[in-house]
Amino acid sequence: MARDIDDIQRDIERTRRQLASTLDELATRGKPQNLVNDAKREANVKLQDPQVQKVLAGVAVAVVGVVALVVARNRKRSNDIKELRRLLAGRV
């Protein structure tokens, strides 16, 4: 049986309202500030995870270790250069 024209118009209007609602929601979600807020919220949730905290602590320890090694190596190199200069100055 064929649908009544009024039913078709009601369906079209309902679909338009749903589409408008969906577009409004997408526009709201797509705003830069909302994206930033969502990212912050997700990051905070991740940072509360004990596994993530352990991994971050391990990375921090590794970075501190590498920095300490570089500083120690540079000091040794600097001391070696000073010693060479002292020895060369004594030869002259």
Secondary structure, 3 states (H helix, E strand, C coil): CCCCHHHHHHHHHHHHHHHHHHHHHHHHHCCHHHHHHHHHHHHHHHHCCHHHHHHHHHHHHHHHHHHHHHHHHHHHHHHHHHHHHHHHHHHC
